[in-house]
Each structure stands twice: as C-alpha cells, then as structure tokens.
C-alpha cells in the first residue's frame, strides 16, 4: 500500500499553514473533527507522500528507528483493529459523522479496540503489509473516501518532507464549571489555545435564564499558561470565587500556579503556588476539592509511579502564596490502575471531598471511593457500585456534582457506544457503602458529539448540578446544559450560548 522513502534527520520546528479549504468535502455526513497529527505530544515527525499514494507517510527517524513507536488517535473515536494485505495490521478509528482515520503497517500486538480519546495510543509502528521499512501510513476518510489534503490543528498537512511538531497533547480539562464570580451560581469556563501557544479563557456566566452572557476572563501567553497545562477550577486561596489553577511543565519538574478569581469574573495575575521535581508526563490530571473540610479547596495531583501505582499529592488550599504538599494517597496498580477515571467530590456526605474512581475490569466497571480525612489524606478503597452491564471499552469520562440537589455529590459516567452515541449514567452519592445508578440520558449524537467537552455545575441556579457541554456549532462553539433532575436523571439539552470562537481551539 505504501512505498517507504528514506528521510533525513528531523528539524525541530512547527509549520504553520494558511491555505483555505472547506470545512469538509462534498458528501461528508458531518463537520470535520478537530484532527491532530497522529503521533505523541512534542515529537517531530516528517510527512511524505508520492504520486498516486493515498495518505501520508510519517517517519520519526530513519530506517528501523520508527519500529515500535506509538501511533496515537488524531481525534476521539471508536477503534477497530483490522488486517489487509496492503495495509498490513491497521486500525480504523470512527469519529462519527462519516469521518474515519486509518493507521496502517502497525505491529499486530498493542492495537486499540474500543473507545480511544484524542492522543491515546492506537498501535505501534511496524512494517507489515506492503511496506519495505517501518513507518506510519495515515489517512483521513470522509464517507469512505480518502481526503486530500488532510488536516491537523485546523490547517492542511503538506506531505513534502517537512517536519511537524505534535500538539496532540494530554488535555483532560480545558473546560470546567464552578463559581468564578462568587455569587453562588456556577459558571462555565473554557480555555482557547492559539497556534502561537497563547491562551484565552472565556467565561460563560451562569444564570437562571436560558441565554447566558460571556466574557474574556484571562489572556495569557505561552510562558504563563502553556497549551498542555492541566486546569482545575477551585477556591484554592479561600477568598470565595473559584480560581483558575494549573499544573504545567517546569524544566524537569512541574509548577503549580493560580490565577486568582474576582467577583467581576476575571482571573488575575498568576501566582506560583508550588514547584516540584515530579515528572510532568506522569501527572494524570489536576483536581480541586475540599478534602479536609476546612472550607477551602485543595489541589490534587495523581502521579503515576514506574511500578504502575498512583501517588496522589495534595496541596492544601490557603491564602498563603506558597503551598506545601503531602502524600494524600499511595495506591498500587491493583486498587487504582492507570486505566481508572478519577473525580473529586463528597460522595459520602460527610463534608469532605473524596477521591472517586471508575475502574474498567474484564467484564464491566467498578466505582470505588477513597474517603477524604480531616488530616488531608484518603482512606482505603471502598467499592460503591459494580456492574457488568457497562462495556469497559466504552467508558469515557467521570465527573462529580450534586445532580439531584440533596447536598451529597453524585458521579456522572459517560459511556460512548461504537456508533459514537453517548450514554450518561448518574451514580447517586450517599452515606451507604452501596450506591444506586440512574440511567440519566442517551442523547442523540447531534446533541452530544463524541468530541464534546463536559463539566458538571449548577449553571441554572436551581440548586441541582447540571451536565454542561461545549462542542462545535454551525460556525463556532456551542454551550449547552442538560439540567439536573430531583430523580438524578438529566433533562434535555438547552443551548445556553453560541459564538464564533473556534471549537478546535478548546484544548
């Protein structure tokens, strides 16, 4: 299928292109997803092709250098491993709306099967099928037809031997919900990253009315808030409004910073709260929650250890600029595997936020809780809910919020079916060991696309947490709310705000 071409050493430079082209080819069933390049964050790969060749050949190095290198999903979707004599071992990722990406000439082992998030591995580079040297053959398909040119970061890929540096980075939370005004109503906050690495944080102010107002809450250059930074909204300085907190790479370690919120809905000048030698590539996210019950949100960083276990570092929130860490939890890979999805919230109703996890197993999903303690640590694992009715390959997201308004935090689980349609479940919090799950909603793909960003917060001021989402609208970004119900279910989607901001920049 592909004829390998020898490439020279890589130049470490990103190429920014400005060619204009339609958002999707004629006949495609839906808008083109926010495709990224199909290799890991920060790596530089060379793009080549030749006459009559359908697709792009990517090389990290020369000859056998590429063998075993990971190929990653260009956008979220459902992965299916396949074989064909030309492509060899390959993986198709279905993104919905008629869009599929193909990753060919892979090694047989290690190929993804089921839902994958953007940037997650789909396979390892090989030289199977009609290939003479290891490389990654990549295609973008619309309604079964290979698209040319292909696209990444909203611009066309030029396969003429130039090098692209990947911005396909782990971005678990560019969208959040919390009370950034301090008025008792939670807001929606989304970070938009520009091609030069600068960030604009937009704030959509929560209110009882259906249509909301929006503003620019922060403008930061790449040195202040790099695009790959992980974000969490929480009152980490004890002043009332929820601050914008971030963990970002700092040389060989990390830096934890806070942009303090004000009652005007603006995030102020960055304050460095902590520096550490923890490896940024092992940080699984940044979470906020009042784990010790003192009324101030703490910051939590789950960090994967080389043995596959997880150490949760906690920075206790306080007015002081510098925060001191403690080890809140040290768990092995069995009680807390790296495949677990994490969410922080008071699911047992004792006034302290707990560390909750949804863990895929061989046959289903288990929901567990590590209870928050007054000393800022988490207790032993407690099984709260177990089901074999959920396909573990479809487990996509876990969020925390009080959906039914009873004062105890619930958990919202998102499953994504092979068709790309989402199924939403709410596991109702309570003091008992065993919890109850409610089938909350199965929205149409048009109401909740696969690549939508989700956050839970009471943005309609009715005392119940809502599931809020942002995704690509007709000409930009659309913000919608699925209102929380007393039963724990979710109401139908309500469009709260639309604007021309490019959804592809929410990252």
Kinemage of the C-alpha trace (Angstrom):
@kinemage 1
@onewidth
@group {chain A} dominant
@subgroup {mainchain}
@vectorlist {calphas} color= white
{ca unk a 1} P 0.000 0.000 0.000
{ca unk a 2} L 2.850 2.381 0.856
{ca unk a 3} L 6.349 2.646 -0.609
{ca unk a 4} L 8.810 3.787 2.067
{ca unk a 5} L 11.001 6.768 1.278
{ca unk a 6} L 14.211 7.473 3.152
{ca unk a 7} L 14.124 10.711 5.119
{ca unk a 8} L 16.866 12.909 6.544
{ca unk a 9} L 17.327 13.966 10.188
{ca unk a 10} L 14.460 15.933 11.666
{ca unk a 11} L 14.345 19.665 12.151
{ca unk a 12} L 12.646 20.687 15.382
{ca unk a 13} L 10.204 23.243 14.032
{ca unk a 14} L 6.463 23.604 13.757
{ca unk a 15} L 4.993 24.545 10.393
{ca unk a 16} L 2.029 26.892 10.350
{ca unk a 17} L -0.024 26.803 7.143
{ca unk a 18} L -2.653 29.227 5.999
{ca unk a 19} L -4.263 27.584 2.954
{ca unk a 20} L -8.026 27.990 2.812
{ca unk a 21} L -10.267 24.961 2.227
{ca unk a 22} L -13.805 23.908 3.024
{ca unk a 23} L -14.530 22.513 6.498
{ca unk a 24} L -15.448 19.154 4.951
{ca unk a 25} L -15.603 17.669 1.469
{ca unk a 26} L -18.785 17.438 -0.511
{ca unk a 27} L -20.877 14.459 0.581
{ca unk a 28} L -19.388 14.139 4.079
{ca unk a 29} L -22.062 13.451 6.685
{ca unk a 30} L -20.795 15.894 9.278
{ca unk a 31} L -18.288 18.567 10.253
{ca unk a 32} L -14.639 17.538 10.239
{ca unk a 33} L -13.400 16.665 13.742
{ca unk a 34} L -10.609 18.634 15.408
{ca unk a 35} L -7.864 16.406 13.994
{ca unk a 36} L -4.335 16.499 15.370
{ca unk a 37} L -1.225 14.776 13.981
{ca unk a 38} L -1.133 11.014 14.791
{ca unk a 39} L 1.991 10.923 16.970
{ca unk a 40} L 2.703 11.869 20.608
{ca unk a 41} L 2.878 15.351 22.083
{ca unk a 42} L 6.104 17.266 21.419
{ca unk a 43} L 7.594 14.771 18.943
{ca unk a 44} L 8.692 15.904 15.481
{ca unk a 45} L 7.809 13.615 12.528
{ca unk a 46} L 8.383 14.095 8.802
{ca unk a 47} L 5.419 13.937 6.369
{ca unk a 48} L 5.894 12.486 2.872
{ca unk a 49} L 3.850 11.061 0.017
{ca unk a 50} L 4.258 10.306 -3.690
{ca unk a 51} L 2.187 10.366 -6.863
{ca unk a 52} L -0.833 8.089 -6.704
{ca unk a 53} L -0.363 7.424 -2.983
{ca unk a 54} L -3.482 7.781 -0.859
{ca unk a 55} L -2.484 9.158 2.507
{ca unk a 56} L 0.562 10.493 4.326
{ca unk a 57} L 3.620 8.510 5.410
{ca unk a 58} L 5.040 9.674 8.756
{ca unk a 59} L 8.609 8.997 9.923
{ca unk a 60} L 10.156 9.884 13.262
{ca unk a 61} L 13.655 8.745 12.283
{ca unk a 62} L 15.365 6.713 9.587
{ca unk a 63} L 15.017 3.010 8.796
{ca unk a 64} L 14.392 0.884 11.878
{ca unk a 65} L 14.267 3.971 14.150
{ca unk a 66} L 10.472 4.064 13.890
{ca unk a 67} L 9.832 0.434 14.822
{ca unk a 68} L 7.631 0.233 17.923
{ca unk a 69} L 6.979 3.973 18.143
{ca unk a 70} L 3.392 4.698 19.313
{ca unk a 71} L 0.770 5.981 16.898
{ca unk a 72} L -1.963 7.962 18.662
{ca unk a 73} L -5.544 8.913 17.854
{ca unk a 74} L -5.875 12.111 15.837
{ca unk a 75} L -9.302 12.653 17.467
{ca unk a 76} L -11.547 10.755 19.861
{ca unk a 77} L -13.472 7.805 18.454
{ca unk a 78} L -14.065 4.057 18.410
{ca unk a 79} L -11.050 1.962 17.349
{ca unk a 80} L -11.312 -1.309 15.401
{ca unk a 81} L -8.200 -3.405 14.644
{ca unk a 82} L -8.102 -4.961 11.156
{ca unk a 83} L -5.878 -6.749 8.621
{ca unk a 84} L -5.484 -6.320 4.873
{ca unk a 85} L -2.647 -7.466 2.644
{ca unk a 86} L -1.736 -3.956 1.533
{ca unk a 87} L -2.206 -2.112 4.819
{ca unk a 88} L -0.952 -4.994 6.940
{ca unk a 89} L -2.167 -4.723 10.513
{ca unk a 90} L -4.068 -1.478 10.852
{ca unk a 91} L -6.622 0.353 12.994
{ca unk a 92} L -9.630 2.373 11.887
{ca unk a 93} L -10.945 4.977 14.342
{ca unk a 94} L -14.553 6.007 13.685
{ca unk a 95} L -15.161 9.597 14.800
{ca unk a 96} L -18.826 9.722 13.799
{ca unk a 97} L -20.437 11.871 11.122
{ca unk a 98} L -18.853 9.775 8.360
{ca unk a 99} L -15.285 10.521 9.492
{ca unk a 100} L -12.676 7.768 9.981
{ca unk a 101} L -8.900 7.872 10.430
{ca unk a 102} L -6.693 4.928 9.441
{ca unk a 103} L -3.317 3.951 10.955
{ca unk a 104} L -1.557 1.276 8.869
{ca unk a 105} L 1.518 -1.028 8.767
{ca unk a 106} L 1.316 -1.461 12.540
{ca unk a 107} L 2.636 -4.285 14.665
{ca unk a 108} L -0.012 -6.887 15.425
{ca unk a 109} L 0.240 -6.530 19.215
{ca unk a 110} L -0.852 -3.431 21.118
{ca unk a 111} L -3.598 -2.272 18.766
{ca unk a 112} L -6.547 -0.461 20.338
{ca unk a 113} L -10.039 -1.987 20.337
{ca unk a 114} L -12.887 0.203 21.605
{ca unk a 115} L -13.146 3.851 22.551
{ca unk a 116} L -9.965 5.943 22.478
{ca unk a 117} L -9.534 9.551 23.467
{ca unk a 118} L -7.623 12.080 21.396
{ca unk a 119} L -3.889 11.466 21.843
{ca unk a 120} L -4.334 7.944 23.245
{ca unk a 121} L -2.321 5.093 21.639
{ca unk a 122} L -3.957 3.146 18.815
{ca unk a 123} L -0.977 0.931 17.946
{ca unk a 124} L 2.769 0.628 17.417
{ca unk a 125} L 4.584 1.480 14.189
{ca unk a 126} L 5.656 -1.563 12.179
{ca unk a 127} L 6.280 -2.546 8.583
{ca unk a 128} L 3.505 -5.052 7.917
{ca unk a 129} L 1.682 -5.430 4.597
{ca unk a 130} L 3.199 -3.835 1.503
{ca unk a 131} L 5.907 -1.848 3.244
{ca unk a 132} L 9.681 -2.019 2.949
{ca unk a 133} L 10.647 -0.112 6.105
{ca unk a 134} L 8.920 0.929 9.355
{ca unk a 135} L 6.680 3.984 9.039
{ca unk a 136} L 3.137 5.095 9.850
{ca unk a 137} L 0.692 5.299 6.955
{ca unk a 138} L -2.128 7.685 7.893
{ca unk a 139} L -5.419 8.502 6.194
{ca unk a 140} L -8.390 10.730 6.942
{ca unk a 141} L -11.596 9.433 5.334
{ca unk a 142} L -14.973 11.094 4.820
{ca unk a 143} L -17.844 8.809 3.806
{ca unk a 144} L -15.331 6.136 2.811
{ca unk a 145} L -13.188 8.395 0.613
{ca unk a 146} L -9.623 9.449 1.458
{ca unk a 147} L -9.487 13.214 1.980
{ca unk a 148} L -6.779 15.279 0.317
{ca unk a 149} L -5.356 17.430 1.710
{ca unk a 150} L -5.514 16.051 5.220
{ca unk a 151} L -5.789 18.359 8.185
{ca unk a 152} L -4.256 18.891 11.623
{ca unk a 153} L -4.891 21.766 14.056
{ca unk a 154} L -7.255 23.352 11.548
{ca unk a 155} L -4.703 23.650 8.705
{ca unk a 156} L -3.805 21.320 5.783
{ca unk a 157} L -0.867 18.907 6.060
{ca unk a 158} L 1.784 19.392 3.373
{ca unk a 159} L 3.484 15.961 2.827
{ca unk a 160} L 6.542 17.366 1.086
{ca unk a 161} L 9.198 16.235 3.549
{ca unk a 162} L 8.687 18.966 6.116
{ca unk a 163} L 8.616 18.249 9.838
{ca unk a 164} L 5.614 18.732 12.102
{ca unk a 165} L 5.868 19.001 15.873
{ca unk a 166} L 2.905 17.384 17.611
{ca unk a 167} L 0.470 19.409 19.682
{ca unk a 168} L -1.576 16.219 20.238
{ca unk a 169} L -1.118 16.559 23.977
{ca unk a 170} L -2.908 15.211 27.036
{ca unk a 171} L -5.602 17.832 27.647
{ca unk a 172} L -8.064 16.376 30.146
{ca unk a 173} L -9.776 19.564 31.249
{ca unk a 174} L -9.808 22.685 29.035
{ca unk a 175} L -13.471 23.095 30.052
{ca unk a 176} L -14.803 23.368 33.606
{ca unk a 177} L -17.667 24.598 35.752
{ca unk a 178} L -17.512 26.369 39.123
{ca unk a 179} L -18.489 29.644 40.779
{ca unk a 180} L -15.878 32.005 39.344
{ca unk a 181} L -17.900 35.100 40.377
{ca unk a 182} L -18.566 34.108 43.971
{ca unk a 183} L -22.287 34.853 43.503
{ca unk a 184} L -23.477 31.350 44.388
{ca unk a 185} L -24.140 30.345 40.749
{ca unk a 186} L -21.647 28.203 38.897
{ca unk a 187} L -20.232 29.358 35.578
{ca unk a 188} L -18.739 27.637 32.533
{ca unk a 189} L -15.078 28.294 31.760
{ca unk a 190} L -13.285 27.246 28.555
{ca unk a 191} L -9.673 27.721 27.502
{ca unk a 192} L -8.986 28.523 23.835
{ca unk a 193} L -5.377 27.975 22.681
{ca unk a 194} L -3.936 29.852 19.727
{ca unk a 195} L -1.352 28.473 17.295
{ca unk a 196} L 1.390 30.519 18.993
{ca unk a 197} L 0.599 28.851 22.329
{ca unk a 198} L -1.237 31.790 23.873
{ca unk a 199} L -4.458 31.106 25.777
{ca unk a 200} L -7.733 33.000 26.052
{ca unk a 201} L -10.038 31.868 28.846
{ca unk a 202} L -13.728 32.545 28.149
{ca unk a 203} L -16.268 32.655 30.963
{ca unk a 204} L -19.969 31.981 30.357
{ca unk a 205} L -21.753 33.333 33.410
{ca unk a 206} L -24.334 31.023 34.968
{ca unk a 207} L -27.853 32.410 35.471
{ca unk a 208} L -31.452 31.156 35.759
{ca unk a 209} L -32.276 32.356 32.266
{ca unk a 210} L -31.730 30.206 29.230
{ca unk a 211} L -29.423 32.525 27.313
{ca unk a 212} L -26.191 33.429 29.073
{ca unk a 213} L -23.593 36.158 28.746
{ca unk a 214} L -19.911 35.568 28.072
{ca unk a 215} L -16.667 37.461 28.611
{ca unk a 216} L -12.903 37.125 28.302
{ca unk a 217} L -11.702 36.191 31.771
{ca unk a 218} L -7.977 35.831 31.022
{ca unk a 219} L -5.420 36.360 28.277
{ca unk a 220} L -2.111 34.576 28.863
{ca unk a 221} L 0.893 33.933 26.639
{ca unk a 222} L 2.544 30.523 26.308
{ca unk a 223} L 5.068 31.253 29.065
{ca unk a 224} L 2.279 31.987 31.542
{ca unk a 225} L -0.090 29.152 30.581
{ca unk a 226} L 1.307 26.621 28.081
{ca unk a 227} L -1.316 24.835 25.936
{ca unk a 228} L -0.554 21.439 27.523
{ca unk a 229} L -1.208 22.693 31.067
{ca unk a 230} L -3.818 20.853 33.108
{ca unk a 231} L -6.500 23.049 34.682
{ca unk a 232} L -8.832 22.904 37.674
{ca unk a 233} L -11.357 25.448 38.944
{ca unk a 234} L -11.467 25.790 42.722
{ca unk a 235} L -11.190 28.317 45.547
{ca unk a 236} L -7.623 27.421 46.478
{ca unk a 237} L -6.927 30.740 48.233
{ca unk a 238} L -10.029 30.922 50.431
{ca unk a 239} L -11.445 34.183 49.070
{ca unk a 240} L -14.776 32.797 47.820
{ca unk a 241} L -14.729 32.782 43.986
{ca unk a 242} L -13.265 29.740 42.247
{ca unk a 243} L -9.760 30.396 40.927
{ca unk a 244} L -8.178 29.076 37.747
{ca unk a 245} L -5.441 26.677 38.892
{ca unk a 246} L -2.944 24.965 36.611
{ca unk a 247} L -0.083 22.489 36.654
{ca unk a 248} L 2.488 22.980 33.916
{ca unk a 249} L 5.938 21.659 32.989
{ca unk a 250} L 8.867 23.441 34.616
{ca unk a 251} L 12.170 22.152 33.244
{ca unk a 252} L 12.475 18.603 34.550
{ca unk a 253} L 9.651 19.099 37.060
{ca unk a 254} L 6.314 20.868 37.446
{ca unk a 255} L 4.974 24.214 38.573
{ca unk a 256} L 1.553 24.669 40.179
{ca unk a 257} L 0.056 28.133 39.704
{ca unk a 258} L -3.133 30.035 40.494
{ca unk a 259} L -4.832 32.838 38.566
{ca unk a 260} L -6.978 34.336 41.378
{ca unk a 261} L -10.648 34.954 40.579
{ca unk a 262} L -12.507 38.182 41.321
{ca unk a 263} L -16.193 38.971 41.741
{ca unk a 264} L -16.063 40.592 38.274
{ca unk a 265} L -15.422 37.181 36.708
{ca unk a 266} L -11.827 37.969 35.748
{ca unk a 267} L -8.763 35.883 36.593
{ca unk a 268} L -5.862 37.962 37.884
{ca unk a 269} L -2.072 37.819 37.748
{ca unk a 270} L -0.534 34.377 38.006
{ca unk a 271} L 0.837 33.288 41.376
{ca unk a 272} L 3.251 30.386 41.686
{ca unk a 273} L 1.975 28.146 44.492
{ca unk a 274} L 4.484 25.288 44.340
{ca unk a 275} L 7.439 23.899 42.394
{ca unk a 276} L 8.422 20.227 42.495
{ca unk a 277} L 10.547 17.639 40.722
{ca unk a 278} L 7.524 15.469 39.898
{ca unk a 279} L 7.645 14.423 36.235
{ca unk a 280} L 5.002 16.268 34.243
{ca unk a 281} L 4.489 13.351 31.855
{ca unk a 282} L 3.430 11.193 34.821
{ca unk a 283} L 0.844 13.672 36.136
{ca unk a 284} L -2.616 12.258 35.290
{ca unk a 285} L -4.541 15.458 35.906
{ca unk a 286} L -5.270 18.296 38.316
{ca unk a 287} L -8.325 18.198 40.593
{ca unk a 288} L -9.740 20.526 43.233
{ca unk a 289} L -11.930 19.847 46.241
{ca unk a 290} L -12.139 20.448 49.974
{ca unk a 291} L -10.653 17.153 51.141
{ca unk a 292} L -10.121 18.154 54.807
{ca unk a 293} L -13.418 20.026 55.311
{ca unk a 294} L -11.905 23.395 56.243
{ca unk a 295} L -13.944 25.351 53.668
{ca unk a 296} L -11.034 25.949 51.248
{ca unk a 297} L -10.441 23.848 48.157
{ca unk a 298} L -7.258 21.793 47.964
{ca unk a 299} L -5.361 20.855 44.793
{ca unk a 300} L -4.747 17.191 43.993
{ca unk a 301} L -2.253 15.749 41.510
{ca unk a 302} L -2.450 11.986 40.808
{ca unk a 303} L 1.022 10.909 39.643
{ca unk a 304} L 1.762 7.529 38.076
{ca unk a 305} L 4.791 5.737 39.518
{ca unk a 306} L 7.143 3.494 37.488
{ca unk a 307} L 5.580 0.423 39.159
{ca unk a 308} L 2.175 1.349 37.708
{ca unk a 309} L 0.790 2.555 41.025
{ca unk a 310} L -0.505 6.043 41.781
{ca unk a 311} L 0.648 8.613 44.334
{ca unk a 312} L -1.815 11.439 44.956
{ca unk a 313} L -0.071 14.655 46.008
{ca unk a 314} L -2.182 17.235 47.817
{ca unk a 315} L -1.570 20.975 48.127
{ca unk a 316} L -3.752 22.250 50.973
{ca unk a 317} L -5.550 25.420 49.883
{ca unk a 318} L -4.851 28.569 51.901
{ca unk a 319} L -4.296 32.287 51.466
{ca unk a 320} L -0.512 31.912 51.590
{ca unk a 321} L 1.180 32.152 48.246
{ca unk a 322} L 3.354 29.048 48.671
{ca unk a 323} L 1.610 25.753 49.359
{ca unk a 324} L 3.152 22.681 50.968
{ca unk a 325} L 2.412 19.201 49.620
{ca unk a 326} L 1.640 15.978 51.422
{ca unk a 327} L 1.047 12.447 50.179
{ca unk a 328} L -2.729 12.039 50.335
{ca unk a 329} L -2.728 8.508 48.919
{ca unk a 330} L -0.228 5.908 47.768
{ca unk a 331} L -2.078 3.155 45.920
{ca unk a 332} L -0.797 0.167 43.989
{ca unk a 333} L -1.909 -0.676 40.445
{ca unk a 334} L -4.487 -3.179 41.671
{ca unk a 335} L -6.677 -0.866 43.815
{ca unk a 336} L -6.116 2.110 41.481
{ca unk a 337} L -4.949 1.133 37.972
{ca unk a 338} L -3.774 3.722 35.475
{ca unk a 339} L -6.897 2.950 33.405
{ca unk a 340} L -9.128 4.365 36.173
{ca unk a 341} L -11.018 7.618 35.622
{ca unk a 342} L -10.865 9.976 38.622
{ca unk a 343} L -13.212 12.614 40.072
{ca unk a 344} L -13.123 14.502 43.374
{ca unk a 345} L -16.331 15.138 45.339
{ca unk a 346} L -18.070 14.450 48.667
{ca unk a 347} L -19.952 11.293 47.652
{ca unk a 348} L -20.478 10.066 51.235
{ca unk a 349} L -21.960 13.307 52.610
{ca unk a 350} L -19.518 13.867 55.499
{ca unk a 351} L -18.436 17.342 54.404
{ca unk a 352} L -15.057 16.278 52.999
{ca unk a 353} L -14.303 15.650 49.321
{ca unk a 354} L -13.398 12.068 48.412
{ca unk a 355} L -11.286 10.624 45.614
{ca unk a 356} L -13.637 8.599 43.427
{ca unk a 357} L -12.683 6.299 40.568
{ca unk a 358} L -14.405 4.392 37.766
{ca unk a 359} L -12.319 1.311 37.024
{ca unk a 360} L -12.768 -0.817 33.887
{ca unk a 361} L -12.499 -4.565 34.516
{ca unk a 362} L -12.500 -7.592 32.221
{ca unk a 363} L -16.307 -7.710 32.204
{ca unk a 364} L -17.640 -4.362 33.421
{ca unk a 365} L -16.973 -1.271 35.534
{ca unk a 366} L -16.409 -0.765 39.270
{ca unk a 367} L -16.948 2.579 41.034
{ca unk a 368} L -14.825 2.998 44.161
{ca unk a 369} L -14.179 5.720 46.747
{ca unk a 370} L -11.137 6.671 48.814
{ca unk a 371} L -12.719 8.742 51.613
{ca unk a 372} L -11.330 12.165 52.474
{ca unk a 373} L -9.972 12.535 56.027
{ca unk a 374} L -9.513 15.595 58.250
{ca unk a 375} L -5.723 15.237 58.042
{ca unk a 376} L -5.832 15.666 54.251
{ca unk a 377} L -5.241 12.021 53.375
{ca unk a 378} L -7.566 9.457 51.783
{ca unk a 379} L -8.687 6.261 53.435
{ca unk a 380} L -8.687 2.740 51.995
{ca unk a 381} L -10.614 1.878 48.868
{ca unk a 382} L -14.347 1.198 49.243
{ca unk a 383} L -16.375 -0.458 46.482
{ca unk a 384} L -19.504 1.671 45.990
{ca unk a 385} L -21.025 0.316 42.771
{ca unk a 386} L -20.328 -2.555 40.385
{ca unk a 387} L -21.954 -3.507 37.102
{ca unk a 388} L -21.252 -5.828 34.205
{ca unk a 389} L -23.891 -4.034 32.117
{ca unk a 390} L -21.401 -1.292 31.154
{ca unk a 391} L -18.918 -2.214 28.449
{ca unk a 392} L -15.491 -1.255 29.894
{ca unk a 393} L -14.256 -0.368 26.385
{ca unk a 394} L -16.955 2.313 26.191
{ca unk a 395} L -16.003 4.038 29.473
{ca unk a 396} L -15.046 7.600 28.550
{ca unk a 397} L -15.482 10.166 31.353
{ca unk a 398} L -16.227 10.575 35.062
{ca unk a 399} L -17.450 13.835 36.633
{ca unk a 400} L -18.636 14.852 40.108
{ca unk a 401} L -21.535 17.137 41.114
{ca unk a 402} L -24.789 17.203 43.066
{ca unk a 403} L -27.201 16.277 40.268
{ca unk a 404} L -30.321 15.712 42.421
{ca unk a 405} L -29.721 18.607 44.831
{ca unk a 406} L -29.699 16.591 48.074
{ca unk a 407} L -26.396 18.053 49.298
{ca unk a 408} L -24.327 14.962 48.504
{ca unk a 409} L -22.085 14.758 45.454
{ca unk a 410} L -23.079 12.326 42.690
{ca unk a 411} L -20.963 10.880 39.913
{ca unk a 412} L -21.741 11.250 36.204
{ca unk a 413} L -20.397 8.454 33.995
{ca unk a 414} L -20.178 8.805 30.228
{ca unk a 415} L -20.069 5.746 28.012
{ca unk a 416} L -19.603 6.052 24.244
{ca unk a 417} L -21.105 3.308 22.085
{ca unk a 418} L -19.484 2.030 18.868
{ca unk a 419} L -21.969 4.182 16.956
{ca unk a 420} L -20.499 7.283 18.638
{ca unk a 421} L -23.664 7.890 20.666
{ca unk a 422} L -23.171 8.695 24.362
{ca unk a 423} L -24.941 7.055 27.265
{ca unk a 424} L -24.998 9.044 30.521
{ca unk a 425} L -25.397 7.427 33.948
{ca unk a 426} L -25.559 9.062 37.375
{ca unk a 427} L -24.296 7.136 40.409
{ca unk a 428} L -26.126 8.812 43.289
{ca unk a 429} L -23.921 9.662 46.273
{ca unk a 430} L -24.904 8.587 49.776
{ca unk a 431} L -23.606 7.520 53.168
{ca unk a 432} L -24.111 3.825 52.472
{ca unk a 433} L -21.429 1.567 51.075
{ca unk a 434} L -23.545 0.527 48.094
{ca unk a 435} L -24.774 3.237 45.734
{ca unk a 436} L -27.566 3.369 43.166
{ca unk a 437} L -27.133 4.188 39.483
{ca unk a 438} L -29.684 6.052 37.381
{ca unk a 439} L -29.864 5.867 33.594
{ca unk a 440} L -29.660 9.625 33.151
{ca unk a 441} L -29.922 10.136 29.382
{ca unk a 442} L -28.867 8.813 25.971
{ca unk a 443} L -28.711 11.960 23.850
{ca unk a 444} L -28.529 11.985 20.079
{ca unk a 445} L -25.065 12.394 18.581
{ca unk a 446} L -26.081 15.825 17.344
{ca unk a 447} L -26.912 16.839 20.934
{ca unk a 448} L -23.669 15.446 22.403
{ca unk a 449} L -20.958 14.754 19.810
{ca unk a 450} L -18.145 12.356 20.629
{ca unk a 451} L -15.571 15.137 20.997
{ca unk a 452} L -17.732 17.368 23.243
{ca unk a 453} L -16.097 18.705 26.415
{ca unk a 454} L -18.098 18.095 29.610
{ca unk a 455} L -18.254 19.622 33.091
{ca unk a 456} L -20.764 19.415 35.957
{ca unk a 457} L -22.016 22.531 37.766
{ca unk a 458} L -25.262 24.270 38.732
{ca unk a 459} L -25.272 26.840 35.937
{ca unk a 460} L -29.047 27.449 36.001
{ca unk a 461} L -29.218 28.300 39.737
{ca unk a 462} L -31.899 25.752 40.695
{ca unk a 463} L -29.823 24.026 43.392
{ca unk a 464} L -29.060 20.948 41.286
{ca unk a 465} L -25.867 20.256 39.382
{ca unk a 466} L -26.191 20.239 35.600
{ca unk a 467} L -24.166 18.481 32.924
{ca unk a 468} L -22.706 21.250 30.778
{ca unk a 469} L -21.052 20.693 27.408
{ca unk a 470} L -19.340 22.600 24.657
{ca unk a 471} L -18.880 21.375 21.101
{ca unk a 472} L -18.685 22.638 17.522
{ca unk a 473} L -21.757 24.602 16.453
{ca unk a 474} L -22.719 25.812 13.000
{ca unk a 475} L -19.956 28.413 12.908
{ca unk a 476} L -18.036 28.196 16.190
{ca unk a 477} L -18.630 26.937 19.737
{ca unk a 478} L -21.953 25.968 21.259
{ca unk a 479} L -22.533 25.721 25.017
{ca unk a 480} L -25.413 23.555 26.219
{ca unk a 481} L -26.830 22.350 29.552
{ca unk a 482} L -28.520 19.072 30.474
{ca unk a 483} L -30.355 20.180 33.663
{ca unk a 484} L -30.102 18.004 36.760
{ca unk a 485} L -33.374 16.494 37.991
{ca unk a 486} L -34.529 15.521 41.515
{ca unk a 487} L -34.585 11.881 40.397
{ca unk a 488} L -30.904 12.048 39.447
{ca unk a 489} L -31.702 11.961 35.738
{ca unk a 490} L -30.747 14.705 33.286
{ca unk a 491} L -33.154 16.853 31.308
{ca unk a 492} L -32.991 17.533 27.597
{ca unk a 493} L -30.230 19.778 26.241
{ca unk a 494} L -30.716 23.542 26.307
{ca unk a 495} L -28.491 25.798 24.226
{ca unk a 496} L -27.149 28.468 26.585
{ca unk a 497} L -24.673 30.338 24.408
{ca unk a 498} L -23.213 30.321 20.882
{ca unk a 499} L -20.360 32.281 19.408
{ca unk a 500} L -17.845 32.253 16.569
{ca unk a 501} L -14.949 31.089 18.767
{ca unk a 502} L -13.433 28.059 17.052
{ca unk a 503} L -14.176 24.885 18.986
{ca unk a 504} L -10.980 23.332 17.577
{ca unk a 505} L -9.104 25.704 19.894
{ca unk a 506} L -10.707 24.378 23.101
{ca unk a 507} L -7.656 22.473 24.340
